[in-house]
Amino acid sequence: MSQPTSNPKSHRPITWAVITVLLLAALVGTLWVPFYARTTPKIGAFPFFYWYQLLWVPVVAVLSWICYLLIRPGNRRGSDGHRAGSSGFSGRDGGGRS
């Protein structure tokens, strides 16, 4: 029995546009150095340069998680009502192979 595969073209173009914008925001926010190459404002002993970079760590994690949720195969249902990618078997090897 073959496993259903996820077709990347089955995602709507708007989904890919949202993913692109989210990941580009993370990329530009961390790589656009002239924006954060300064020392003020400070938070405690940390100049802006350091806390800005540290702030992006959880932000990028959340943005990546949102992008993952948008494209993962488990969020679509097949014609039989089961989640795409589920084989119906509960074994650890994913299909009861001998």
Summary of the structure (lengths in Angstrom):
residues: 98
radius of gyration: 20.7
end to end distance: 13.8
largest distance: 63.8
contacts: 184
relative contact order: 0.15
helix: 54%
strand: 4%
